[in-house]
Amino acid sequence: MMDRFTDCGWMPMMGFGLLSMVLFWAVLIFGVLLIGRWLMGQGFGHREDSALEILKKRYARGEINKQEFEERKRDLLL
């Protein structure tokens, strides 16, 4: 039965089809990953903390006291 496939000449094309399919999926996956990295760089991923968030963290760590926190917070919100 296999002789009929090889005699027709299309059996070698199956190898090319498999290679094409693997190449297609590799390019597609690479493209999706590349677009994902680009989008994360545009601000959809990790974002920088706002000034108020940084101020809250400094107060929580004890770097500034309550009075200084309130003064700086008031300056930021104006």
Gaussian input, Z-matrix of N, CA and C with variables (Angstrom, degrees):
# hf/3-21g

backbone

0 1
 N
 C     1     B1
 C     2     B2     1     A1
 N     3     B3     2     A2     1     D1
 C     4     B4     3     A3     2     D2
 C     5     B5     4     A4     3     D3
 N     6     B6     5     A5     4     D4
 C     7     B7     6     A6     5     D5
 C     8     B8     7     A7     6     D6
 N     9     B9     8     A8     7     D7
 C    10    B10     9     A9     8     D8
 C    11    B11    10    A10     9     D9
 N    12    B12    11    A11    10    D10
 C    13    B13    12    A12    11    D11
 C    14    B14    13    A13    12    D12
 N    15    B15    14    A14    13    D13
 C    16    B16    15    A15    14    D14
 C    17    B17    16    A16    15    D15
 N    18    B18    17    A17    16    D16
 C    19    B19    18    A18    17    D17
 C    20    B20    19    A19    18    D18
 N    21    B21    20    A20    19    D19
 C    22    B22    21    A21    20    D20
 C    23    B23    22    A22    21    D21
 N    24    B24    23    A23    22    D22
 C    25    B25    24    A24    23    D23
 C    26    B26    25    A25    24    D24
 N    27    B27    26    A26    25    D25
 C    28    B28    27    A27    26    D26
 C    29    B29    28    A28    27    D27
 N    30    B30    29    A29    28    D28
 C    31    B31    30    A30    29    D29
 C    32    B32    31    A31    30    D30
 N    33    B33    32    A32    31    D31
 C    34    B34    33    A33    32    D32
 C    35    B35    34    A34    33    D33
 N    36    B36    35    A35    34    D34
 C    37    B37    36    A36    35    D35
 C    38    B38    37    A37    36    D36
 N    39    B39    38    A38    37    D37
 C    40    B40    39    A39    38    D38
 C    41    B41    40    A40    39    D39
 N    42    B42    41    A41    40    D40
 C    43    B43    42    A42    41    D41
 C    44    B44    43    A43    42    D42
 N    45    B45    44    A44    43    D43
 C    46    B46    45    A45    44    D44
 C    47    B47    46    A46    45    D45
 N    48    B48    47    A47    46    D46
 C    49    B49    48    A48    47    D47
 C    50    B50    49    A49    48    D48
 N    51    B51    50    A50    49    D49
 C    52    B52    51    A51    50    D50
 C    53    B53    52    A52    51    D51
 N    54    B54    53    A53    52    D52
 C    55    B55    54    A54    53    D53
 C    56    B56    55    A55    54    D54
 N    57    B57    56    A56    55    D55
 C    58    B58    57    A57    56    D56
 C    59    B59    58    A58    57    D57
 N    60    B60    59    A59    58    D58
 C    61    B61    60    A60    59    D59
 C    62    B62    61    A61    60    D60
 N    63    B63    62    A62    61    D61
 C    64    B64    63    A63    62    D62
 C    65    B65    64    A64    63    D63
 N    66    B66    65    A65    64    D64
 C    67    B67    66    A66    65    D65
 C    68    B68    67    A67    66    D66
 N    69    B69    68    A68    67    D67
 C    70    B70    69    A69    68    D68
 C    71    B71    70    A70    69    D69
 N    72    B72    71    A71    70    D70
 C    73    B73    72    A72    71    D71
 C    74    B74    73    A73    72    D72
 N    75    B75    74    A74    73    D73
 C    76    B76    75    A75    74    D74
 C    77    B77    76    A76    75    D75
 N    78    B78    77    A77    76    D76
 C    79    B79    78    A78    77    D77
 C    80    B80    79    A79    78    D78
 N    81    B81    80    A80    79    D79
 C    82    B82    81    A81    80    D80
 C    83    B83    82    A82    81    D81
 N    84    B84    83    A83    82    D82
 C    85    B85    84    A84    83    D83
 C    86    B86    85    A85    84    D84
 N    87    B87    86    A86    85    D85
 C    88    B88    87    A87    86    D86
 C    89    B89    88    A88    87    D87
 N    90    B90    89    A89    88    D88
 C    91    B91    90    A90    89    D89
 C    92    B92    91    A91    90    D90
 N    93    B93    92    A92    91    D91
 C    94    B94    93    A93    92    D92
 C    95    B95    94    A94    93    D93
 N    96    B96    95    A95    94    D94
 C    97    B97    96    A96    95    D95
 C    98    B98    97    A97    96    D96
 N    99    B99    98    A98    97    D97
 C   100   B100    99    A99    98    D98
 C   101   B101   100   A100    99    D99
 N   102   B102   101   A101   100   D100
 C   103   B103   102   A102   101   D101
 C   104   B104   103   A103   102   D102
 N   105   B105   104   A104   103   D103
 C   106   B106   105   A105   104   D104
 C   107   B107   106   A106   105   D105
 N   108   B108   107   A107   106   D106
 C   109   B109   108   A108   107   D107
 C   110   B110   109   A109   108   D108
 N   111   B111   110   A110   109   D109
 C   112   B112   111   A111   110   D110
 C   113   B113   112   A112   111   D111
 N   114   B114   113   A113   112   D112
 C   115   B115   114   A114   113   D113
 C   116   B116   115   A115   114   D114
 N   117   B117   116   A116   115   D115
 C   118   B118   117   A117   116   D116
 C   119   B119   118   A118   117   D117
 N   120   B120   119   A119   118   D118
 C   121   B121   120   A120   119   D119
 C   122   B122   121   A121   120   D120
 N   123   B123   122   A122   121   D121
 C   124   B124   123   A123   122   D122
 C   125   B125   124   A124   123   D123
 N   126   B126   125   A125   124   D124
 C   127   B127   126   A126   125   D125
 C   128   B128   127   A127   126   D126
 N   129   B129   128   A128   127   D127
 C   130   B130   129   A129   128   D128
 C   131   B131   130   A130   129   D129
 N   132   B132   131   A131   130   D130
 C   133   B133   132   A132   131   D131
 C   134   B134   133   A133   132   D132
 N   135   B135   134   A134   133   D133
 C   136   B136   135   A135   134   D134
 C   137   B137   136   A136   135   D135
 N   138   B138   137   A137   136   D136
 C   139   B139   138   A138   137   D137
 C   140   B140   139   A139   138   D138
 N   141   B141   140   A140   139   D139
 C   142   B142   141   A141   140   D140
 C   143   B143   142   A142   141   D141
 N   144   B144   143   A143   142   D142
 C   145   B145   144   A144   143   D143
 C   146   B146   145   A145   144   D144
 N   147   B147   146   A146   145   D145
 C   148   B148   147   A147   146   D146
 C   149   B149   148   A148   147   D147
 N   150   B150   149   A149   148   D148
 C   151   B151   150   A150   149   D149
 C   152   B152   151   A151   150   D150
 N   153   B153   152   A152   151   D151
 C   154   B154   153   A153   152   D152
 C   155   B155   154   A154   153   D153
 N   156   B156   155   A155   154   D154
 C   157   B157   156   A156   155   D155
 C   158   B158   157   A157   156   D156
 N   159   B159   158   A158   157   D157
 C   160   B160   159   A159   158   D158
 C   161   B161   160   A160   159   D159
 N   162   B162   161   A161   160   D160
 C   163   B163   162   A162   161   D161
 C   164   B164   163   A163   162   D162
 N   165   B165   164   A164   163   D163
 C   166   B166   165   A165   164   D164
 C   167   B167   166   A166   165   D165
 N   168   B168   167   A167   166   D166
 C   169   B169   168   A168   167   D167
 C   170   B170   169   A169   168   D168
 N   171   B171   170   A170   169   D169
 C   172   B172   171   A171   170   D170
 C   173   B173   172   A172   171   D171
 N   174   B174   173   A173   172   D172
 C   175   B175   174   A174   173   D173
 C   176   B176   175   A175   174   D174
 N   177   B177   176   A176   175   D175
 C   178   B178   177   A177   176   D176
 C   179   B179   178   A178   177   D177
 N   180   B180   179   A179   178   D178
 C   181   B181   180   A180   179   D179
 C   182   B182   181   A181   180   D180
 N   183   B183   182   A182   181   D181
 C   184   B184   183   A183   182   D182
 C   185   B185   184   A184   183   D183
 N   186   B186   185   A185   184   D184
 C   187   B187   186   A186   185   D185
 C   188   B188   187   A187   186   D186
 N   189   B189   188   A188   187   D187
 C   190   B190   189   A189   188   D188
 C   191   B191   190   A190   189   D189
 N   192   B192   191   A191   190   D190
 C   193   B193   192   A192   191   D191
 C   194   B194   193   A193   192   D192
 N   195   B195   194   A194   193   D193
 C   196   B196   195   A195   194   D194
 C   197   B197   196   A196   195   D195
 N   198   B198   197   A197   196   D196
 C   199   B199   198   A198   197   D197
 C   200   B200   199   A199   198   D198
 N   201   B201   200   A200   199   D199
 C   202   B202   201   A201   200   D200
 C   203   B203   202   A202   201   D201
 N   204   B204   203   A203   202   D202
 C   205   B205   204   A204   203   D203
 C   206   B206   205   A205   204   D204
 N   207   B207   206   A206   205   D205
 C   208   B208   207   A207   206   D206
 C   209   B209   208   A208   207   D207
 N   210   B210   209   A209   208   D208
 C   211   B211   210   A210   209   D209
 C   212   B212   211   A211   210   D210
 N   213   B213   212   A212   211   D211
 C   214   B214   213   A213   212   D212
 C   215   B215   214   A214   213   D213
 N   216   B216   215   A215   214   D214
 C   217   B217   216   A216   215   D215
 C   218   B218   217   A217   216   D216
 N   219   B219   218   A218   217   D217
 C   220   B220   219   A219   218   D218
 C   221   B221   220   A220   219   D219
 N   222   B222   221   A221   220   D220
 C   223   B223   222   A222   221   D221
 C   224   B224   223   A223   222   D222
 N   225   B225   224   A224   223   D223
 C   226   B226   225   A225   224   D224
 C   227   B227   226   A226   225   D225
 N   228   B228   227   A227   226   D226
 C   229   B229   228   A228   227   D227
 C   230   B230   229   A229   228   D228
 N   231   B231   230   A230   229   D229
 C   232   B232   231   A231   230   D230
 C   233   B233   232   A232   231   D231

   B1=1.4497
   B2=1.5293
   B3=1.3080
   B4=1.4523
   B5=1.5234
   B6=1.3275
   B7=1.4570
   B8=1.5282
   B9=1.3229
   B10=1.4553
   B11=1.5253
   B12=1.3225
   B13=1.4673
   B14=1.5223
   B15=1.3247
   B16=1.4604
   B17=1.5106
   B18=1.3295
   B19=1.4516
   B20=1.5199
   B21=1.3141
   B22=1.4641
   B23=1.5222
   B24=1.3018
   B25=1.4521
   B26=1.5128
   B27=1.3205
   B28=1.4621
   B29=1.5099
   B30=1.3029
   B31=1.4590
   B32=1.5377
   B33=1.3326
   B34=1.4767
   B35=1.5258
   B36=1.3220
   B37=1.4573
   B38=1.5259
   B39=1.3193
   B40=1.4620
   B41=1.5206
   B42=1.3145
   B43=1.4678
   B44=1.5120
   B45=1.3332
   B46=1.4603
   B47=1.5263
   B48=1.3242
   B49=1.4632
   B50=1.5083
   B51=1.3178
   B52=1.4604
   B53=1.5237
   B54=1.3255
   B55=1.4645
   B56=1.5301
   B57=1.3165
   B58=1.4671
   B59=1.5200
   B60=1.3209
   B61=1.4568
   B62=1.5307
   B63=1.3174
   B64=1.4636
   B65=1.5248
   B66=1.3188
   B67=1.4626
   B68=1.5280
   B69=1.3225
   B70=1.4627
   B71=1.5256
   B72=1.3367
   B73=1.4586
   B74=1.5227
   B75=1.3200
   B76=1.4674
   B77=1.5272
   B78=1.3322
   B79=1.4687
   B80=1.5292
   B81=1.3198
   B82=1.4645
   B83=1.5301
   B84=1.3089
   B85=1.4640
   B86=1.5224
   B87=1.3332
   B88=1.4608
   B89=1.5283
   B90=1.3250
   B91=1.4629
   B92=1.5219
   B93=1.3237
   B94=1.4682
   B95=1.5289
   B96=1.3193
   B97=1.4700
   B98=1.5255
   B99=1.3075
   B100=1.4599
   B101=1.5279
   B102=1.3200
   B103=1.4665
   B104=1.5313
   B105=1.3301
   B106=1.4592
   B107=1.5163
   B108=1.3223
   B109=1.4733
   B110=1.5178
   B111=1.3383
   B112=1.4586
   B113=1.5237
   B114=1.3332
   B115=1.4610
   B116=1.5166
   B117=1.3166
   B118=1.4641
   B119=1.5185
   B120=1.3003
   B121=1.4602
   B122=1.5144
   B123=1.3331
   B124=1.4553
   B125=1.5272
   B126=1.3188
   B127=1.4558
   B128=1.5078
   B129=1.3278
   B130=1.4509
   B131=1.5211
   B132=1.2859
   B133=1.4522
   B134=1.5102
   B135=1.3071
   B136=1.4582
   B137=1.5229
   B138=1.3134
   B139=1.4605
   B140=1.5247
   B141=1.3021
   B142=1.4603
   B143=1.5244
   B144=1.3274
   B145=1.4567
   B146=1.5217
   B147=1.3205
   B148=1.4616
   B149=1.5278
   B150=1.3144
   B151=1.4594
   B152=1.5255
   B153=1.3189
   B154=1.4642
   B155=1.5340
   B156=1.3301
   B157=1.4716
   B158=1.5262
   B159=1.3190
   B160=1.4701
   B161=1.5224
   B162=1.3352
   B163=1.4595
   B164=1.5294
   B165=1.3308
   B166=1.4679
   B167=1.5244
   B168=1.3176
   B169=1.4693
   B170=1.5266
   B171=1.3263
   B172=1.4693
   B173=1.5287
   B174=1.3344
   B175=1.4639
   B176=1.5302
   B177=1.3282
   B178=1.4683
   B179=1.5251
   B180=1.3265
   B181=1.4812
   B182=1.5207
   B183=1.3349
   B184=1.4631
   B185=1.5177
   B186=1.3097
   B187=1.4633
   B188=1.5187
   B189=1.3203
   B190=1.4653
   B191=1.5287
   B192=1.3521
   B193=1.4674
   B194=1.5322
   B195=1.3382
   B196=1.4629
   B197=1.5244
   B198=1.3029
   B199=1.4698
   B200=1.5336
   B201=1.3151
   B202=1.4636
   B203=1.5399
   B204=1.3354
   B205=1.4550
   B206=1.5279
   B207=1.3325
   B208=1.4631
   B209=1.5293
   B210=1.3313
   B211=1.4689
   B212=1.5291
   B213=1.3138
   B214=1.4684
   B215=1.5265
   B216=1.3066
   B217=1.4585
   B218=1.5292
   B219=1.3254
   B220=1.4595
   B221=1.5426
   B222=1.3390
   B223=1.4650
   B224=1.5221
   B225=1.3200
   B226=1.4647
   B227=1.5215
   B228=1.3087
   B229=1.4567
   B230=1.5336
   B231=1.3132
   B232=1.4819
   B233=1.4982
   A1=110.36
   A2=118.38
   A3=121.63
   A4=111.48
   A5=117.63
   A6=120.45
   A7=110.99
   A8=117.00
   A9=119.72
   A10=111.37
   A11=116.70
   A12=119.15
   A13=111.55
   A14=115.80
   A15=118.74
   A16=111.51
   A17=118.26
   A18=120.87
   A19=111.66
   A20=116.95
   A21=119.77
   A22=111.59
   A23=117.42
   A24=120.73
   A25=114.86
   A26=119.64
   A27=119.00
   A28=113.17
   A29=119.31
   A30=122.00
   A31=111.67
   A32=119.35
   A33=117.84
   A34=112.69
   A35=117.76
   A36=120.19
   A37=111.99
   A38=117.30
   A39=119.48
   A40=110.49
   A41=117.31
   A42=121.08
   A43=111.19
   A44=116.28
   A45=120.66
   A46=110.65
   A47=116.95
   A48=120.71
   A49=111.74
   A50=116.93
   A51=121.02
   A52=110.81
   A53=115.93
   A54=120.32
   A55=110.30
   A56=116.43
   A57=120.40
   A58=110.93
   A59=117.01
   A60=120.93
   A61=110.63
   A62=117.58
   A63=121.16
   A64=110.17
   A65=116.16
   A66=120.27
   A67=110.71
   A68=117.21
   A69=121.48
   A70=110.89
   A71=117.23
   A72=120.49
   A73=111.53
   A74=117.97
   A75=120.69
   A76=110.30
   A77=116.73
   A78=120.36
   A79=110.54
   A80=116.96
   A81=120.76
   A82=111.48
   A83=117.91
   A84=121.71
   A85=110.49
   A86=117.07
   A87=120.61
   A88=110.17
   A89=117.05
   A90=120.75
   A91=112.17
   A92=116.87
   A93=120.71
   A94=110.37
   A95=116.56
   A96=119.75
   A97=111.66
   A98=116.52
   A99=120.89
   A100=111.13
   A101=116.95
   A102=120.96
   A103=110.11
   A104=117.27
   A105=120.87
   A106=112.44
   A107=116.17
   A108=119.49
   A109=110.78
   A110=116.50
   A111=119.77
   A112=110.60
   A113=117.10
   A114=120.41
   A115=111.38
   A116=118.05
   A117=120.24
   A118=110.65
   A119=117.66
   A120=121.61
   A121=112.39
   A122=117.13
   A123=121.63
   A124=112.77
   A125=117.82
   A126=119.97
   A127=114.28
   A128=119.08
   A129=120.03
   A130=111.71
   A131=116.78
   A132=120.77
   A133=110.22
   A134=116.97
   A135=122.81
   A136=109.60
   A137=116.27
   A138=119.82
   A139=109.06
   A140=114.77
   A141=120.78
   A142=109.21
   A143=116.21
   A144=120.40
   A145=109.77
   A146=115.46
   A147=120.16
   A148=108.43
   A149=115.31
   A150=120.19
   A151=110.89
   A152=116.59
   A153=120.33
   A154=110.99
   A155=116.73
   A156=120.13
   A157=110.82
   A158=116.75
   A159=120.78
   A160=109.68
   A161=116.38
   A162=121.24
   A163=110.96
   A164=116.69
   A165=120.75
   A166=111.68
   A167=116.68
   A168=120.25
   A169=111.25
   A170=116.68
   A171=119.83
   A172=111.21
   A173=116.46
   A174=120.76
   A175=110.32
   A176=116.35
   A177=120.27
   A178=111.50
   A179=116.84
   A180=120.07
   A181=112.44
   A182=116.62
   A183=119.68
   A184=113.68
   A185=117.71
   A186=120.83
   A187=111.86
   A188=116.81
   A189=121.24
   A190=108.39
   A191=115.64
   A192=119.01
   A193=110.50
   A194=115.96
   A195=120.79
   A196=111.68
   A197=116.67
   A198=119.98
   A199=110.57
   A200=116.62
   A201=120.76
   A202=110.22
   A203=116.48
   A204=120.53
   A205=110.83
   A206=116.46
   A207=120.77
   A208=111.41
   A209=117.01
   A210=120.59
   A211=110.71
   A212=116.55
   A213=120.55
   A214=110.93
   A215=116.76
   A216=120.63
   A217=109.98
   A218=116.06
   A219=121.38
   A220=110.08
   A221=117.45
   A222=120.98
   A223=111.88
   A224=116.14
   A225=119.29
   A226=113.09
   A227=116.40
   A228=120.26
   A229=113.55
   A230=117.82
   A231=120.47
   A232=112.08
   D1=-38.32
   D2=179.65
   D3=-65.32
   D4=-25.79
   D5=179.88
   D6=-62.43
   D7=-34.60
   D8=179.83
   D9=-64.73
   D10=-38.63
   D11=-179.53
   D12=-66.58
   D13=-44.65
   D14=-178.23
   D15=-72.96
   D16=-28.96
   D17=178.07
   D18=-70.03
   D19=-31.35
   D20=-179.09
   D21=-74.04
   D22=-21.63
   D23=176.80
   D24=90.36
   D25=3.86
   D26=-178.74
   D27=-99.66
   D28=-6.59
   D29=178.41
   D30=-62.86
   D31=-41.88
   D32=177.00
   D33=-62.91
   D34=-25.70
   D35=178.42
   D36=-68.10
   D37=-23.81
   D38=177.91
   D39=-63.51
   D40=-37.32
   D41=176.64
   D42=-63.84
   D43=-42.19
   D44=177.44
   D45=-65.07
   D46=-38.81
   D47=178.42
   D48=-64.30
   D49=-40.43
   D50=177.69
   D51=-64.79
   D52=-43.31
   D53=178.49
   D54=-63.23
   D55=-41.29
   D56=179.19
   D57=-63.75
   D58=-41.15
   D59=-179.36
   D60=-65.17
   D61=-44.29
   D62=178.90
   D63=-63.47
   D64=-42.86
   D65=179.08
   D66=-64.02
   D67=-42.09
   D68=178.47
   D69=-58.82
   D70=-49.82
   D71=-178.48
   D72=-66.28
   D73=-36.03
   D74=178.67
   D75=-64.34
   D76=-44.07
   D77=179.02
   D78=-66.39
   D79=-40.57
   D80=179.70
   D81=-63.35
   D82=-46.90
   D83=179.84
   D84=-64.92
   D85=-42.71
   D86=178.49
   D87=-61.84
   D88=-41.05
   D89=179.32
   D90=-64.02
   D91=-42.38
   D92=178.46
   D93=-63.12
   D94=-43.14
   D95=178.20
   D96=-64.21
   D97=-40.52
   D98=179.46
   D99=-64.61
   D100=-43.47
   D101=178.14
   D102=-65.16
   D103=-39.42
   D104=177.57
   D105=-61.20
   D106=-43.63
   D107=178.31
   D108=-65.25
   D109=-38.78
   D110=179.80
   D111=-65.02
   D112=-43.16
   D113=179.12
   D114=-63.88
   D115=-38.74
   D116=178.25
   D117=-64.65
   D118=-34.02
   D119=177.68
   D120=-71.51
   D121=-19.57
   D122=-179.28
   D123=-88.02
   D124=1.49
   D125=176.75
   D126=108.46
   D127=2.75
   D128=178.08
   D129=-85.04
   D130=-12.77
   D131=179.91
   D132=-100.42
   D133=-116.15
   D134=-179.61
   D135=-72.52
   D136=130.36
   D137=177.95
   D138=-113.84
   D139=154.77
   D140=177.29
   D141=-74.35
   D142=147.44
   D143=176.90
   D144=-70.38
   D145=144.90
   D146=176.40
   D147=-74.49
   D148=166.76
   D149=-179.91
   D150=-61.62
   D151=-37.20
   D152=179.52
   D153=-66.84
   D154=-39.08
   D155=177.49
   D156=-63.70
   D157=-41.42
   D158=178.32
   D159=-63.37
   D160=-42.29
   D161=179.01
   D162=-61.61
   D163=-43.37
   D164=177.84
   D165=-62.24
   D166=-40.52
   D167=178.86
   D168=-65.85
   D169=-40.63
   D170=178.44
   D171=-63.89
   D172=-38.87
   D173=177.87
   D174=-66.94
   D175=-41.46
   D176=-179.92
   D177=-65.02
   D178=-33.98
   D179=178.78
   D180=-79.43
   D181=-9.43
   D182=178.93
   D183=86.91
   D184=14.21
   D185=-179.79
   D186=-73.73
   D187=-27.81
   D188=177.77
   D189=-131.27
   D190=154.63
   D191=179.75
   D192=-89.59
   D193=177.01
   D194=-174.73
   D195=-63.46
   D196=-40.90
   D197=-178.95
   D198=-63.24
   D199=-45.86
   D200=179.29
   D201=-64.49
   D202=-39.48
   D203=177.94
   D204=-60.05
   D205=-47.50
   D206=-178.19
   D207=-64.29
   D208=-39.52
   D209=179.40
   D210=-64.03
   D211=-47.43
   D212=-178.57
   D213=-68.68
   D214=-35.99
   D215=177.81
   D216=-63.17
   D217=-44.11
   D218=178.90
   D219=-61.98
   D220=-40.51
   D221=177.53
   D222=-63.82
   D223=-38.88
   D224=-178.83
   D225=-70.76
   D226=-34.07
   D227=-175.63
   D228=-84.91
   D229=-5.85
   D230=178.33
   D231=-73.80

